[in-house]
Structure formats: structure tokens, C-alpha cells
Amino acid sequence: MLNVTNYLIYYFSFFFFILCLILNLEIYEALYTNYTIMKKKLESYLTNKALDDTSLTCLLVAYTLLIVLGATGNGLVCLAVARKPQMRTPRNVFIINLAISDLILCLFTMPFSLVEITLKYWPLGQLTCKLVAGLEATSIFVSTISITAIALDRYKVIVKPSPEPCHPLRTLITLSLIWAIAFVLSSPLLIYRTVESHEISK
């Protein structure tokens, strides 16, 4: 029975790891693919840019709820670990890392996305465009890689249990690698992301 359980855990962990890699590839492709917008589509887009009051209200309410609930939930996770010393274990650091990346997404990127969706253009300049896009991509990659690291750590604990606790230095190195990889993957947005202006014929 133990062997069957170990095999199930192994295949589940492997499947989860592959799924995270696929998600990374899809996110990467979505972020870095250059899209060419035809003039007619752009004209139609700008002609219909005004949202009716009901749609705008629903959009604002939905985004506000996501921002508030996401920031509150992840903030409570960080607060709980900060206030309880027994929860400050090396393995819980991965949970904190995941919560921090989600907090960045909720507080520093979603509000700007709401502005862009509402106005249907980017009013904050090229530097802010680069920073927000890079920060959003970094947060997404950090979340995905952190979940993968947690899954692999759980697999190791269950399949190959060890009486030795997880070493803090190894955890710190792993976290540094997670953020470094996420930053490298999102760096093209910081370099090549630009704000384009299009003249629309009357």
C-alpha cells in the first residue's frame, strides 16, 4: 500500500510540475508576442471606448473586490506568520513568498490595469508602463515557481522523509533563485515594452 501511495504522490507531483511549466510557457507567450492591430479594428475599438454606466460600475466593483479581498487575505497570511514565532519555519517562508507576490499583484498592478481597461488607453507614460508590466510578470512567475517549489518540497517530505529540518540557508538560496528567474523571464518587458500612439482618421 505504501508503494502505491508513493507512486501516486510521485505522479501527482510530476503532473503538477509539468502543468506549472506549461502555464509558464503560456504566460511567456502571451506576454512577449507582438500583436499587430489593424487600423479598422483600432478605429472601432476607440469609437466604442465609452462604457455604459452599468458596465463601468460592475467593472469597478469586481476589480475593487478582487483587490480588497486579495490584499486582505494575503496580508493576513503575512501577519499571522509575523505574530506567531512557531510559524516562522523555513518551509513556511515559501507560503510568505507566495503571499507577497500576490500582494504585489493586488496593490501595485491591478489598480493600473483597471485604469487602462476603464480608459482604454495608457495615460501614465512609458516608464510606468514598463515598470507595471515588468512587476506584473515578475509576480506571476514568482507565484508559479513558488507553487512548484512547494509541491516538490511536499513530495520530498512525504516520499523521502528526513529527520533533519530544512536548512534556512538553503531556503534563502531557493527564494533568491525564484526571484532571480522570475526577474530574468520578465526583463524583456522592462526593456522592450513601449507606449504606442495611433492617429485615427475622423
C-alpha positions as CSV (number, residue, x, y, z in Angstrom):
1,M,0.0,0.0,0.0
2,L,2.9,2.3,0.8
3,N,4.5,1.7,-2.6
4,V,1.2,2.5,-4.3
5,T,0.8,5.7,-2.3
6,N,4.4,6.7,-3.1
7,Y,3.8,6.2,-6.8
8,L,0.6,8.2,-6.7
9,I,2.3,11.1,-4.9
10,Y,5.2,10.9,-7.4
11,Y,3.0,11.1,-10.5
12,F,0.8,13.8,-9.0
13,S,3.9,15.9,-8.2
14,F,5.3,15.3,-11.6
15,F,2.0,16.2,-13.3
16,F,1.7,19.4,-11.2
17,F,5.3,20.3,-12.1
18,I,4.6,19.9,-15.8
19,L,1.4,21.8,-15.5
20,C,3.3,24.7,-13.9
21,L,5.8,24.6,-16.8
22,I,3.0,24.7,-19.3
23,L,1.4,27.7,-17.6
24,N,4.8,29.5,-17.6
25,L,5.1,28.9,-21.3
26,E,1.6,30.2,-22.0
27,I,2.2,33.3,-19.8
28,Y,5.5,33.9,-21.5
29,E,4.0,33.6,-25.0
30,A,1.1,35.9,-24.0
31,L,3.4,38.5,-22.6
32,Y,6.0,38.6,-25.3
33,T,4.1,38.0,-28.5
34,N,3.9,41.2,-30.6
35,Y,0.4,41.8,-31.7
36,T,-0.3,43.9,-34.8
37,I,-3.6,45.9,-34.5
38,M,-5.2,46.7,-37.9
39,K,-6.3,50.3,-38.4
40,K,-10.0,49.4,-38.8
41,K,-10.1,47.4,-35.6
42,L,-8.3,50.2,-33.7
43,E,-10.8,52.7,-35.0
44,S,-13.7,50.5,-34.0
45,Y,-12.1,50.0,-30.6
46,L,-11.7,53.7,-29.9
47,T,-15.1,54.6,-31.4
48,N,-16.7,52.2,-28.8
49,K,-14.4,53.1,-26.0
50,A,-17.1,54.6,-23.8
51,L,-18.5,52.2,-21.3
52,D,-22.1,52.5,-20.2
53,D,-22.7,53.3,-16.6
54,T,-23.8,49.7,-15.7
55,S,-20.8,48.1,-17.2
56,L,-18.4,50.6,-15.7
57,T,-20.0,50.1,-12.3
58,C,-19.7,46.3,-12.5
59,L,-16.1,46.5,-13.6
60,L,-15.2,48.9,-10.8
61,V,-17.0,46.7,-8.2
62,A,-15.4,43.5,-9.5
63,Y,-11.9,44.9,-9.5
64,T,-12.3,46.6,-6.2
65,L,-13.5,43.3,-4.6
66,L,-10.5,41.4,-6.1
67,I,-8.0,44.0,-4.9
68,V,-9.5,44.3,-1.4
69,L,-10.1,40.6,-0.8
70,G,-6.7,39.6,-2.3
71,A,-4.8,42.2,-0.4
72,T,-6.6,41.4,2.9
73,G,-6.2,37.6,2.6
74,N,-2.6,37.7,1.7
75,G,-1.9,40.4,4.3
76,L,-3.5,38.2,7.0
77,V,-1.2,35.3,6.0
78,C,1.9,37.6,6.4
79,L,0.5,39.0,9.7
80,A,-0.2,35.5,11.1
81,V,3.4,34.3,10.4
82,A,4.9,37.6,11.7
83,R,2.9,37.4,15.0
84,K,3.5,33.7,15.7
85,P,7.1,32.7,16.1
86,Q,6.3,29.0,15.9
87,M,5.1,29.6,12.3
88,R,8.4,31.1,11.2
89,T,9.8,27.9,9.7
90,P,11.9,27.7,6.6
91,R,9.1,25.9,4.8
92,N,6.5,28.5,5.7
93,V,8.8,31.1,4.0
94,F,7.6,29.7,0.7
95,I,4.0,30.5,1.7
96,I,5.0,34.0,2.7
97,N,6.8,34.4,-0.6
98,L,3.6,33.4,-2.5
99,A,1.6,35.8,-0.4
100,I,4.0,38.7,-1.1
101,S,3.9,38.1,-4.8
102,D,0.1,38.1,-4.7
103,L,0.1,41.3,-2.6
104,I,2.3,43.0,-5.2
105,L,-0.2,41.9,-7.9
106,C,-3.2,43.2,-6.0
107,L,-1.7,46.5,-4.8
108,F,0.7,47.6,-7.5
109,T,-0.5,46.2,-10.8
110,M,-4.3,45.6,-10.7
111,P,-5.1,49.3,-10.0
112,F,-3.1,50.3,-13.0
113,S,-4.8,47.6,-15.1
114,L,-8.2,49.0,-14.0
115,V,-7.2,52.4,-15.2
116,E,-6.2,51.1,-18.6
117,I,-9.3,49.0,-19.0
118,T,-11.6,51.9,-18.0
119,L,-9.9,54.5,-20.2
120,K,-8.9,52.0,-23.0
121,Y,-5.5,53.8,-23.3
122,W,-2.4,54.2,-21.1
123,P,-2.2,57.7,-19.6
124,L,0.8,57.2,-17.3
125,G,3.7,57.4,-19.6
126,Q,6.3,54.9,-20.9
127,L,8.4,54.4,-17.8
128,T,5.3,53.5,-15.7
129,C,4.1,51.2,-18.5
130,K,7.5,49.3,-18.4
131,L,7.5,49.1,-14.6
132,V,3.9,47.9,-14.1
133,A,4.2,45.3,-16.9
134,G,7.5,44.0,-15.5
135,L,6.2,43.9,-12.0
136,E,3.1,42.1,-13.0
137,A,5.1,39.5,-15.0
138,T,7.5,39.1,-12.1
139,S,4.7,38.5,-9.6
140,I,3.1,35.9,-11.9
141,F,6.3,34.0,-12.4
142,V,7.2,34.1,-8.7
143,S,3.7,32.7,-7.8
144,T,4.0,29.9,-10.3
145,I,7.6,28.9,-9.4
146,S,6.8,29.2,-5.7
147,I,3.8,26.8,-6.1
148,T,6.1,24.4,-7.9
149,A,8.7,24.6,-5.2
150,I,6.1,23.9,-2.5
151,A,4.8,20.9,-4.4
152,L,8.3,19.5,-4.8
153,D,9.0,20.1,-1.1
154,R,5.9,18.3,-0.1
155,Y,6.8,15.4,-2.4
156,K,10.3,15.2,-0.8
157,V,8.8,15.3,2.8
158,I,6.3,12.5,2.0
159,V,8.3,10.2,-0.2
160,K,11.7,10.7,1.3
161,P,11.2,11.9,4.9
162,S,14.2,13.2,6.8
163,P,14.5,13.9,10.5
164,E,16.7,16.9,9.7
165,P,14.8,20.2,9.3
166,C,15.0,22.3,6.2
167,H,18.2,24.5,6.5
168,P,17.5,28.2,6.5
169,L,20.4,29.0,4.2
170,R,19.1,26.5,1.6
171,T,15.7,28.1,1.8
172,L,17.2,31.6,1.3
173,I,19.1,30.4,-1.7
174,T,16.0,28.9,-3.2
175,L,14.0,32.1,-2.7
176,S,16.8,34.1,-4.3
177,L,16.8,31.8,-7.3
178,I,13.0,32.1,-7.6
179,W,13.1,35.9,-7.7
180,A,16.1,35.9,-10.0
181,I,14.5,33.5,-12.5
182,A,11.2,35.5,-12.4
183,F,13.1,38.8,-13.0
184,V,15.1,37.3,-15.9
185,L,11.9,36.0,-17.5
186,S,10.1,39.3,-17.2
187,S,13.1,41.5,-18.1
188,P,12.1,41.8,-21.8
189,L,9.0,43.7,-20.7
190,L,11.2,46.3,-18.9
191,I,13.4,46.6,-22.0
192,Y,11.0,46.5,-24.9
193,R,7.6,47.5,-23.6
194,T,6.6,50.8,-25.2
195,V,3.5,53.0,-25.4
196,E,2.4,53.5,-29.0
197,S,0.2,56.3,-30.3
198,H,-2.0,55.9,-33.3
199,E,-3.6,58.6,-35.3
200,I,-7.3,57.9,-36.0
201,S,-8.9,59.4,-39.1
202,K,-12.1,61.3,-38.5
